[in-house]
Amino acid sequence: MHVIQTNQELQKICLELETEDFITIDLEFLREKSYYAKLCLIQVANSQTSAIVDPLAEGLDLSPFFELLKKQNITKVFHSGRQDIEILYHLSGFIPIPLFDTQIAAMVCGFGESVSYETLVNKICGISLDKSSRLSDWSLRPLSETQLEYALSDATYLVSIYKYFKQTLQKNGRLHWMDEEVDILCQPQTYVIDPNCAWQRLRHRSHNQRYLTILRELCAWRETRAQKKNTPRQSIIKDECLLNIAAVCPTTLEEFEQIRNIRKDVAKGKLAQEIITVINACKNLKPEQYVKIPKEEQTTTSCSALFELLKLILKITSQESGVVAKLIASDDDLKKFSGYHDKNNPILKGWRKELFGNKALALREGKLTIGYDNAHRHIDIHIREN
């Protein structure tokens, strides 16, 4: 299998890929040893042609490929494309729009939540993929024929999958149902991590402002360091250790050494002193600079009951429509709807309101009835006019 490694070959294949109104894209990359992903292979295809591009080839300029991605008349098709788009954004400085994500399309078409590419290839194309190369080190050269065939299949079968979903969504009038989810993928902030927000990724149960503020500052320090050094954040210091440090707040190296699960090289090295400096700096923060803990909405028994009923209605709606429940409404959406009237709730907008929101409103207003049709073994949901 030929792999594109020269600028002339890349320019030629990009011209061939311009002949249709879409291209499918998949990337192979590594990020276990770095903060930012290392791009190792680019697989791209349309109905007429397909190619593998080696971004690690000496002297290869990816500019023709980036120019192809800029073309507004060509839809860029990914499967679960968030990581791929992030890599392309950091390399090129722009997001390749318009976008189509077949995993999102699958959720709208009743294939379940987070369906894998292999599953779609099997169900839509009738082919079982050989996944033996899935965990390859794609930075090594040369790559075997088997590895290259596996990599290219991530783009070639995606052509048929894209056509299937586009036709299905157009036929049932649901193509625009993907807009909100795809719009998130088109926003640069989706791919930029603010160090000051990094603490929100950690799992904790504390509502203590001081603890959370110190945790925020420690996470921001680690995130900034990881970005500058291009190293995984966990290789600097693990989440569990940061949580323990924030709880103890050591101000000396002796106190630092007593914290559970801290590596000796960390406790006796430069990192410990940097962490202590961060903790000491927290003493100078003003109260208005502390983490803001949102006031929880008062939860009543009736609100809890309404939430449970909404989950039932959502489950029935999801089964009847073939749309994944999570795509229609999140638990957070339902809790907010149960607790107070919010006109900006996602379930009260667009297709979500038509599919589910009107039922939720009727339920809250006492205008919705649920019954079981024993003859047809079906649950009937009816909204009364008055």
TORLO-213237 format. One record per residue (C-alpha): residue in three letters; residue number from 0; z, x, y. Coordinates in Angstrom, 1 decimal. Example, Ala and Ser with C-alpha at 12.3 -4.5 7.8 and 13.67 -1.06 7.14 Angstrom:
BEGIN
aa | i | up | east | north
ALA | 0 | 7.8 | 12.3 | -4.5 .
SER | 1 | 7.1 | 13.7 | -1.1 .
//
This chain:
BEGIN
aa | i | up | east | north
MET | 0 | 0.0 | 0.0 | 0.0 .
HIS | 1 | -1.0 | 1.4 | 3.4 .
VAL | 2 | 1.6 | 1.7 | 6.1 .
ILE | 3 | 0.6 | 2.0 | 9.7 .
GLN | 4 | 1.8 | 5.3 | 11.1 .
THR | 5 | -0.7 | 6.1 | 13.9 .
ASN | 6 | -1.3 | 4.6 | 17.4 .
GLN | 7 | -4.9 | 3.9 | 16.6 .
GLU | 8 | -4.0 | 1.9 | 13.5 .
LEU | 9 | -1.4 | 0.0 | 15.4 .
GLN | 10 | -3.7 | -1.0 | 18.2 .
LYS | 11 | -6.3 | -2.2 | 15.6 .
ILE | 12 | -3.9 | -4.4 | 13.7 .
CYS | 13 | -2.4 | -5.9 | 16.9 .
LEU | 14 | -5.9 | -7.0 | 17.9 .
GLU | 15 | -6.4 | -8.6 | 14.5 .
LEU | 16 | -3.1 | -10.4 | 14.8 .
GLU | 17 | -4.2 | -12.0 | 18.1 .
THR | 18 | -6.7 | -14.2 | 16.4 .
GLU | 19 | -4.3 | -17.0 | 15.6 .
ASP | 20 | -1.7 | -18.9 | 17.6 .
PHE | 21 | 1.3 | -17.5 | 15.6 .
ILE | 22 | 2.5 | -14.4 | 13.9 .
THR | 23 | 5.4 | -14.0 | 11.4 .
ILE | 24 | 7.8 | -11.1 | 11.9 .
ASP | 25 | 10.5 | -9.5 | 9.8 .
LEU | 26 | 12.3 | -6.2 | 10.4 .
GLU | 27 | 14.1 | -3.8 | 8.0 .
PHE | 28 | 17.0 | -2.0 | 9.7 .
LEU | 29 | 20.3 | -0.2 | 9.2 .
ARG | 30 | 23.4 | -0.6 | 11.2 .
GLU | 31 | 26.2 | 0.4 | 8.9 .
LYS | 32 | 26.6 | 3.8 | 10.6 .
SER | 33 | 25.8 | 2.8 | 14.2 .
TYR | 34 | 26.7 | 0.2 | 16.8 .
TYR | 35 | 23.0 | -0.5 | 17.6 .
ALA | 36 | 20.7 | -1.2 | 14.7 .
LYS | 37 | 18.2 | 1.5 | 13.6 .
LEU | 38 | 14.8 | 0.0 | 13.2 .
CYS | 39 | 13.1 | 1.2 | 10.0 .
LEU | 40 | 10.2 | -1.1 | 9.3 .
ILE | 41 | 8.2 | -3.8 | 11.0 .
GLN | 42 | 6.5 | -6.4 | 8.8 .
VAL | 43 | 4.0 | -8.8 | 10.6 .
ALA | 44 | 1.4 | -11.3 | 9.4 .
ASN | 45 | -0.7 | -14.3 | 10.1 .
SER | 46 | -3.1 | -16.3 | 7.9 .
GLN | 47 | -5.8 | -13.6 | 7.9 .
THR | 48 | -4.0 | -10.3 | 7.8 .
SER | 49 | -0.6 | -8.6 | 7.3 .
ALA | 50 | 0.7 | -5.1 | 7.9 .
ILE | 51 | 3.8 | -2.9 | 7.6 .
VAL | 52 | 4.4 | -0.6 | 10.6 .
ASP | 53 | 6.6 | 2.5 | 10.3 .
PRO | 54 | 8.5 | 2.8 | 13.6 .
LEU | 55 | 10.0 | 6.1 | 12.4 .
ALA | 56 | 6.5 | 7.8 | 12.1 .
GLU | 57 | 6.3 | 10.8 | 14.4 .
GLY | 58 | 4.5 | 10.1 | 17.7 .
LEU | 59 | 4.1 | 6.3 | 17.1 .
ASP | 60 | 4.2 | 4.3 | 20.3 .
LEU | 61 | 5.2 | 0.7 | 19.7 .
SER | 62 | 3.7 | -0.5 | 23.1 .
PRO | 63 | 0.7 | -2.4 | 21.5 .
PHE | 64 | 3.1 | -4.3 | 19.3 .
PHE | 65 | 5.4 | -5.1 | 22.3 .
GLU | 66 | 2.3 | -6.3 | 24.3 .
LEU | 67 | 1.5 | -8.6 | 21.4 .
LEU | 68 | 5.0 | -10.0 | 21.5 .
LYS | 69 | 4.6 | -10.8 | 25.2 .
LYS | 70 | 1.6 | -13.1 | 24.7 .
GLN | 71 | 2.7 | -16.7 | 25.5 .
ASN | 72 | -0.1 | -18.3 | 23.5 .
ILE | 73 | 1.3 | -16.8 | 20.3 .
THR | 74 | 4.4 | -18.3 | 18.6 .
LYS | 75 | 6.6 | -15.6 | 17.0 .
VAL | 76 | 8.0 | -16.9 | 13.7 .
PHE | 77 | 11.2 | -15.5 | 12.2 .
HIS | 78 | 13.6 | -16.6 | 9.4 .
SER | 79 | 17.2 | -16.4 | 10.6 .
GLY | 80 | 15.9 | -14.3 | 13.4 .
ARG | 81 | 18.9 | -13.6 | 15.5 .
GLN | 82 | 19.4 | -10.0 | 14.4 .
ASP | 83 | 15.7 | -9.2 | 14.5 .
ILE | 84 | 15.3 | -10.7 | 17.9 .
GLU | 85 | 18.3 | -8.7 | 19.1 .
ILE | 86 | 16.7 | -5.4 | 17.9 .
LEU | 87 | 13.4 | -6.3 | 19.6 .
TYR | 88 | 15.2 | -7.2 | 22.8 .
HIS | 89 | 17.1 | -3.9 | 23.0 .
LEU | 90 | 14.0 | -1.9 | 22.2 .
SER | 91 | 11.5 | -3.7 | 24.5 .
GLY | 92 | 13.7 | -5.3 | 27.2 .
PHE | 93 | 12.4 | -8.8 | 26.7 .
ILE | 94 | 12.7 | -11.7 | 24.2 .
PRO | 95 | 9.5 | -12.5 | 22.3 .
ILE | 96 | 8.9 | -16.1 | 23.3 .
PRO | 97 | 7.9 | -18.7 | 22.3 .
LEU | 98 | 10.0 | -18.6 | 19.1 .
PHE | 99 | 10.2 | -20.6 | 15.9 .
ASP | 100 | 13.0 | -20.0 | 13.4 .
THR | 101 | 12.4 | -21.4 | 9.9 .
GLN | 102 | 16.1 | -21.4 | 9.0 .
ILE | 103 | 16.7 | -23.8 | 11.9 .
ALA | 104 | 13.7 | -25.9 | 10.9 .
ALA | 105 | 15.1 | -26.0 | 7.3 .
MET | 106 | 18.3 | -27.5 | 8.7 .
VAL | 107 | 16.3 | -30.3 | 10.4 .
CYS | 108 | 14.3 | -30.9 | 7.3 .
GLY | 109 | 17.2 | -31.4 | 4.9 .
PHE | 110 | 17.2 | -28.0 | 3.2 .
GLY | 111 | 20.9 | -27.5 | 3.9 .
GLU | 112 | 22.9 | -25.1 | 6.1 .
SER | 113 | 21.9 | -21.4 | 6.3 .
VAL | 114 | 19.3 | -21.7 | 3.5 .
SER | 115 | 18.0 | -18.3 | 2.4 .
TYR | 116 | 14.5 | -17.1 | 2.7 .
GLU | 117 | 14.3 | -16.6 | -1.1 .
THR | 118 | 15.2 | -20.3 | -1.6 .
LEU | 119 | 12.4 | -21.4 | 0.8 .
VAL | 120 | 9.9 | -19.2 | -0.9 .
ASN | 121 | 10.8 | -20.7 | -4.2 .
LYS | 122 | 10.8 | -24.3 | -3.1 .
ILE | 123 | 7.8 | -24.3 | -0.8 .
CYS | 124 | 5.6 | -21.5 | -2.3 .
GLY | 125 | 6.7 | -21.9 | -5.9 .
ILE | 126 | 7.4 | -18.1 | -6.2 .
SER | 127 | 10.5 | -16.3 | -7.3 .
LEU | 128 | 11.0 | -13.1 | -5.3 .
ASP | 129 | 12.1 | -9.8 | -6.9 .
LYS | 130 | 15.2 | -9.0 | -4.9 .
SER | 131 | 15.9 | -5.6 | -6.5 .
SER | 132 | 14.9 | -3.8 | -3.3 .
ARG | 133 | 17.0 | -5.9 | -1.0 .
LEU | 134 | 19.7 | -3.3 | -0.5 .
SER | 135 | 17.4 | -0.3 | -0.1 .
ASP | 136 | 18.0 | 2.4 | 2.5 .
TRP | 137 | 15.0 | 1.7 | 4.6 .
SER | 138 | 15.3 | 4.9 | 6.6 .
LEU | 139 | 14.4 | 7.1 | 3.6 .
ARG | 140 | 10.9 | 8.3 | 3.2 .
PRO | 141 | 8.7 | 7.9 | 1.2 .
LEU | 142 | 9.3 | 4.3 | 0.2 .
SER | 143 | 8.1 | 3.1 | -3.1 .
GLU | 144 | 5.3 | 0.6 | -3.7 .
THR | 145 | 7.9 | -1.9 | -4.9 .
GLN | 146 | 10.0 | -1.5 | -1.8 .
LEU | 147 | 7.0 | -1.9 | 0.5 .
GLU | 148 | 5.7 | -5.0 | -1.4 .
TYR | 149 | 9.2 | -6.6 | -1.1 .
ALA | 150 | 9.3 | -5.8 | 2.6 .
LEU | 151 | 5.9 | -7.2 | 3.3 .
SER | 152 | 6.6 | -10.4 | 1.4 .
ASP | 153 | 9.2 | -11.2 | 4.0 .
ALA | 154 | 6.4 | -11.8 | 6.4 .
THR | 155 | 3.5 | -13.0 | 4.2 .
TYR | 156 | 5.3 | -16.0 | 2.6 .
LEU | 157 | 6.7 | -16.8 | 5.9 .
VAL | 158 | 3.2 | -17.9 | 7.0 .
SER | 159 | 3.2 | -20.8 | 4.4 .
ILE | 160 | 6.8 | -21.7 | 5.2 .
TYR | 161 | 6.0 | -21.9 | 8.9 .
LYS | 162 | 3.0 | -24.1 | 8.4 .
TYR | 163 | 4.9 | -26.4 | 6.1 .
PHE | 164 | 7.8 | -26.9 | 8.5 .
LYS | 165 | 5.6 | -27.3 | 11.6 .
GLN | 166 | 3.5 | -29.9 | 9.8 .
THR | 167 | 6.6 | -31.7 | 8.5 .
LEU | 168 | 8.3 | -31.7 | 11.9 .
GLN | 169 | 5.2 | -32.9 | 13.7 .
LYS | 170 | 4.7 | -35.7 | 11.2 .
ASN | 171 | 8.3 | -37.0 | 11.5 .
GLY | 172 | 8.5 | -36.4 | 15.3 .
ARG | 173 | 11.4 | -33.9 | 15.0 .
LEU | 174 | 9.8 | -30.8 | 16.3 .
HIS | 175 | 11.7 | -31.1 | 19.6 .
TRP | 176 | 15.0 | -31.4 | 17.7 .
MET | 177 | 14.9 | -27.6 | 17.3 .
ASP | 178 | 14.7 | -27.0 | 21.0 .
GLU | 179 | 18.4 | -26.6 | 21.8 .
GLU | 180 | 19.0 | -24.2 | 18.9 .
VAL | 181 | 15.9 | -22.1 | 19.6 .
ASP | 182 | 16.8 | -22.0 | 23.3 .
ILE | 183 | 20.0 | -20.1 | 22.4 .
LEU | 184 | 17.8 | -17.5 | 20.7 .
CYS | 185 | 15.8 | -17.2 | 23.9 .
GLN | 186 | 18.7 | -16.3 | 26.1 .
PRO | 187 | 19.4 | -12.6 | 26.8 .
GLN | 188 | 23.2 | -13.2 | 26.9 .
THR | 189 | 23.0 | -14.1 | 23.2 .
TYR | 190 | 22.4 | -10.4 | 22.4 .
VAL | 191 | 24.7 | -8.8 | 25.0 .
ILE | 192 | 28.3 | -8.3 | 24.1 .
ASP | 193 | 30.7 | -8.2 | 27.0 .
PRO | 194 | 33.5 | -5.8 | 26.1 .
ASN | 195 | 36.0 | -8.1 | 27.9 .
CYS | 196 | 35.1 | -10.9 | 25.5 .
ALA | 197 | 35.2 | -8.8 | 22.3 .
TRP | 198 | 38.8 | -9.8 | 21.6 .
GLN | 199 | 37.7 | -13.4 | 20.9 .
ARG | 200 | 36.0 | -12.2 | 17.7 .
LEU | 201 | 39.4 | -11.3 | 16.2 .
ARG | 202 | 41.4 | -13.8 | 14.1 .
HIS | 203 | 44.9 | -14.3 | 15.4 .
ARG | 204 | 47.4 | -17.1 | 15.8 .
SER | 205 | 49.2 | -16.1 | 18.9 .
HIS | 206 | 49.4 | -18.1 | 22.1 .
ASN | 207 | 51.4 | -15.4 | 23.9 .
GLN | 208 | 49.7 | -14.4 | 27.2 .
ARG | 209 | 51.0 | -10.9 | 27.2 .
TYR | 210 | 50.0 | -10.2 | 23.6 .
LEU | 211 | 46.5 | -11.6 | 24.1 .
THR | 212 | 46.0 | -9.7 | 27.3 .
ILE | 213 | 46.9 | -6.4 | 25.7 .
LEU | 214 | 44.6 | -7.3 | 22.8 .
ARG | 215 | 41.8 | -8.1 | 25.2 .
GLU | 216 | 42.1 | -4.7 | 26.9 .
LEU | 217 | 42.3 | -2.8 | 23.6 .
CYS | 218 | 39.2 | -4.6 | 22.2 .
ALA | 219 | 37.4 | -3.9 | 25.5 .
TRP | 220 | 38.3 | -0.2 | 25.2 .
ARG | 221 | 37.1 | -0.1 | 21.6 .
GLU | 222 | 33.8 | -2.0 | 22.3 .
THR | 223 | 33.0 | 0.2 | 25.3 .
ARG | 224 | 33.6 | 3.3 | 23.2 .
ALA | 225 | 31.5 | 2.1 | 20.3 .
GLN | 226 | 28.6 | 1.3 | 22.6 .
LYS | 227 | 28.7 | 4.7 | 24.3 .
LYS | 228 | 29.0 | 6.6 | 21.1 .
ASN | 229 | 26.7 | 4.3 | 19.2 .
THR | 230 | 29.1 | 4.0 | 16.3 .
PRO | 231 | 30.5 | 0.9 | 14.5 .
ARG | 232 | 33.6 | -0.5 | 16.2 .
GLN | 233 | 35.5 | -0.6 | 12.9 .
SER | 234 | 34.9 | 3.1 | 12.4 .
ILE | 235 | 36.9 | 3.8 | 15.6 .
ILE | 236 | 39.8 | 1.6 | 14.6 .
LYS | 237 | 40.0 | -1.5 | 12.4 .
ASP | 238 | 40.7 | -5.1 | 13.7 .
GLU | 239 | 44.0 | -5.3 | 11.7 .
CYS | 240 | 45.2 | -2.1 | 13.4 .
LEU | 241 | 44.4 | -3.4 | 16.9 .
LEU | 242 | 46.4 | -6.6 | 16.2 .
ASN | 243 | 49.4 | -4.5 | 15.0 .
ILE | 244 | 49.1 | -2.2 | 18.1 .
ALA | 245 | 49.0 | -5.1 | 20.5 .
ALA | 246 | 52.1 | -6.5 | 18.8 .
VAL | 247 | 54.1 | -3.3 | 19.0 .
CYS | 248 | 52.8 | -2.0 | 22.3 .
PRO | 249 | 53.6 | 1.7 | 21.7 .
THR | 250 | 54.1 | 3.8 | 24.8 .
THR | 251 | 54.6 | 7.2 | 23.1 .
LEU | 252 | 52.9 | 9.0 | 20.2 .
GLU | 253 | 56.1 | 8.8 | 18.2 .
GLU | 254 | 56.1 | 5.0 | 18.5 .
PHE | 255 | 52.4 | 4.9 | 17.7 .
GLU | 256 | 52.9 | 6.8 | 14.4 .
GLN | 257 | 55.3 | 4.1 | 13.2 .
ILE | 258 | 52.7 | 1.3 | 13.3 .
ARG | 259 | 51.5 | 0.1 | 9.9 .
ASN | 260 | 48.1 | 1.1 | 8.5 .
ILE | 261 | 47.3 | 3.6 | 11.3 .
ARG | 262 | 45.4 | 6.6 | 10.0 .
LYS | 263 | 47.0 | 10.0 | 10.6 .
ASP | 264 | 44.0 | 11.4 | 12.3 .
VAL | 265 | 44.1 | 8.4 | 14.8 .
ALA | 266 | 47.9 | 8.7 | 15.4 .
LYS | 267 | 47.8 | 12.4 | 16.0 .
GLY | 268 | 44.5 | 12.6 | 17.8 .
LYS | 269 | 42.7 | 11.7 | 21.0 .
LEU | 270 | 42.4 | 8.0 | 20.2 .
ALA | 271 | 46.2 | 7.4 | 20.1 .
GLN | 272 | 46.5 | 8.8 | 23.6 .
GLU | 273 | 43.6 | 6.7 | 24.9 .
ILE | 274 | 45.2 | 3.6 | 23.4 .
ILE | 275 | 48.6 | 4.3 | 25.0 .
THR | 276 | 46.8 | 4.8 | 28.3 .
VAL | 277 | 45.2 | 1.3 | 27.9 .
ILE | 278 | 48.6 | -0.3 | 27.1 .
ASN | 279 | 50.3 | 1.4 | 30.1 .
ALA | 280 | 47.5 | 0.2 | 32.4 .
CYS | 281 | 48.2 | -3.4 | 31.3 .
LYS | 282 | 51.6 | -3.1 | 33.1 .
ASN | 283 | 49.7 | -3.1 | 36.4 .
LEU | 284 | 47.7 | -6.2 | 35.7 .
LYS | 285 | 48.6 | -9.2 | 37.9 .
PRO | 286 | 49.4 | -12.6 | 36.3 .
GLU | 287 | 46.1 | -14.0 | 37.4 .
GLN | 288 | 44.4 | -11.3 | 35.4 .
TYR | 289 | 46.1 | -12.3 | 32.1 .
VAL | 290 | 44.2 | -14.2 | 29.4 .
LYS | 291 | 44.0 | -17.8 | 30.3 .
ILE | 292 | 45.3 | -20.1 | 27.5 .
PRO | 293 | 43.6 | -23.5 | 27.8 .
LYS | 294 | 45.9 | -26.5 | 27.7 .
GLU | 295 | 45.3 | -28.3 | 24.4 .
GLU | 296 | 44.3 | -31.9 | 24.7 .
GLN | 297 | 47.1 | -34.2 | 23.6 .
THR | 298 | 46.3 | -35.3 | 20.1 .
THR | 299 | 47.5 | -38.8 | 19.2 .
THR | 300 | 47.5 | -40.5 | 15.8 .
SER | 301 | 44.7 | -42.7 | 16.9 .
CYS | 302 | 42.6 | -39.7 | 18.1 .
SER | 303 | 43.1 | -38.1 | 14.7 .
ALA | 304 | 42.1 | -41.3 | 12.9 .
LEU | 305 | 39.0 | -41.6 | 15.1 .
PHE | 306 | 38.1 | -38.0 | 14.4 .
GLU | 307 | 38.3 | -38.6 | 10.6 .
LEU | 308 | 36.2 | -41.7 | 10.9 .
LEU | 309 | 33.6 | -39.8 | 13.0 .
LYS | 310 | 33.4 | -37.2 | 10.3 .
LEU | 311 | 32.7 | -39.9 | 7.8 .
ILE | 312 | 30.0 | -41.5 | 9.9 .
LEU | 313 | 28.5 | -38.0 | 10.5 .
LYS | 314 | 28.4 | -37.3 | 6.8 .
ILE | 315 | 26.6 | -40.6 | 6.1 .
THR | 316 | 24.2 | -40.0 | 9.0 .
SER | 317 | 23.4 | -36.5 | 7.7 .
GLN | 318 | 22.7 | -37.7 | 4.2 .
GLU | 319 | 20.5 | -40.5 | 5.4 .
SER | 320 | 18.5 | -38.5 | 7.9 .
GLY | 321 | 18.3 | -35.3 | 5.9 .
VAL | 322 | 19.6 | -33.3 | 8.8 .
VAL | 323 | 22.5 | -30.8 | 8.3 .
ALA | 324 | 25.7 | -32.3 | 9.7 .
LYS | 325 | 26.6 | -29.1 | 11.6 .
LEU | 326 | 23.3 | -29.3 | 13.5 .
ILE | 327 | 24.1 | -32.8 | 14.6 .
ALA | 328 | 27.7 | -32.2 | 15.7 .
SER | 329 | 30.4 | -29.6 | 15.3 .
ASP | 330 | 34.0 | -30.3 | 14.5 .
ASP | 331 | 34.7 | -29.3 | 18.1 .
ASP | 332 | 32.3 | -31.9 | 19.4 .
LEU | 333 | 34.0 | -34.6 | 17.4 .
LYS | 334 | 37.5 | -33.6 | 18.4 .
LYS | 335 | 36.5 | -33.6 | 22.1 .
PHE | 336 | 34.8 | -37.0 | 21.7 .
SER | 337 | 37.9 | -38.3 | 20.0 .
GLY | 338 | 40.3 | -37.1 | 22.6 .
TYR | 339 | 38.6 | -38.0 | 25.8 .
HIS | 340 | 35.4 | -39.4 | 27.4 .
ASP | 341 | 33.0 | -36.5 | 28.0 .
LYS | 342 | 29.5 | -37.4 | 29.2 .
ASN | 343 | 28.4 | -33.8 | 28.6 .
ASN | 344 | 29.3 | -33.9 | 24.9 .
PRO | 345 | 26.2 | -32.7 | 22.9 .
ILE | 346 | 26.3 | -35.8 | 20.7 .
LEU | 347 | 25.6 | -37.9 | 23.8 .
LYS | 348 | 22.3 | -36.2 | 24.6 .
GLY | 349 | 18.7 | -36.3 | 23.3 .
TRP | 350 | 18.0 | -36.8 | 19.7 .
ARG | 351 | 21.7 | -36.3 | 18.7 .
LYS | 352 | 22.6 | -39.4 | 20.7 .
GLU | 353 | 19.8 | -41.4 | 19.1 .
LEU | 354 | 20.7 | -40.3 | 15.6 .
PHE | 355 | 24.5 | -40.2 | 15.8 .
GLY | 356 | 26.0 | -40.5 | 19.3 .
ASN | 357 | 25.2 | -44.2 | 19.7 .
LYS | 358 | 27.2 | -44.9 | 16.5 .
ALA | 359 | 30.0 | -42.7 | 17.7 .
LEU | 360 | 30.2 | -44.7 | 21.0 .
ALA | 361 | 30.1 | -48.0 | 19.1 .
LEU | 362 | 32.9 | -46.9 | 16.8 .
ARG | 363 | 35.1 | -45.9 | 19.8 .
GLU | 364 | 34.3 | -49.2 | 21.5 .
GLY | 365 | 35.1 | -51.3 | 18.4 .
LYS | 366 | 31.5 | -52.4 | 18.0 .
LEU | 367 | 30.7 | -50.6 | 14.7 .
THR | 368 | 31.1 | -52.0 | 11.2 .
ILE | 369 | 30.9 | -50.2 | 7.9 .
GLY | 370 | 30.3 | -52.0 | 4.7 .
TYR | 371 | 29.3 | -51.2 | 1.1 .
ASP | 372 | 26.3 | -52.9 | -0.4 .
ASN | 373 | 27.2 | -53.0 | -4.0 .
ALA | 374 | 23.8 | -54.4 | -5.1 .
HIS | 375 | 21.9 | -51.4 | -3.7 .
ARG | 376 | 24.9 | -49.0 | -3.8 .
HIS | 377 | 24.5 | -48.1 | -0.2 .
ILE | 378 | 26.8 | -47.9 | 2.8 .
ASP | 379 | 25.6 | -50.0 | 5.7 .
ILE | 380 | 26.5 | -49.1 | 9.3 .
HIS | 381 | 25.9 | -51.8 | 11.8 .
ILE | 382 | 26.3 | -51.8 | 15.6 .
ARG | 383 | 27.3 | -55.2 | 17.1 .
GLU | 384 | 25.6 | -56.2 | 20.3 .
ASN | 385 | 28.7 | -57.9 | 21.8 .
//
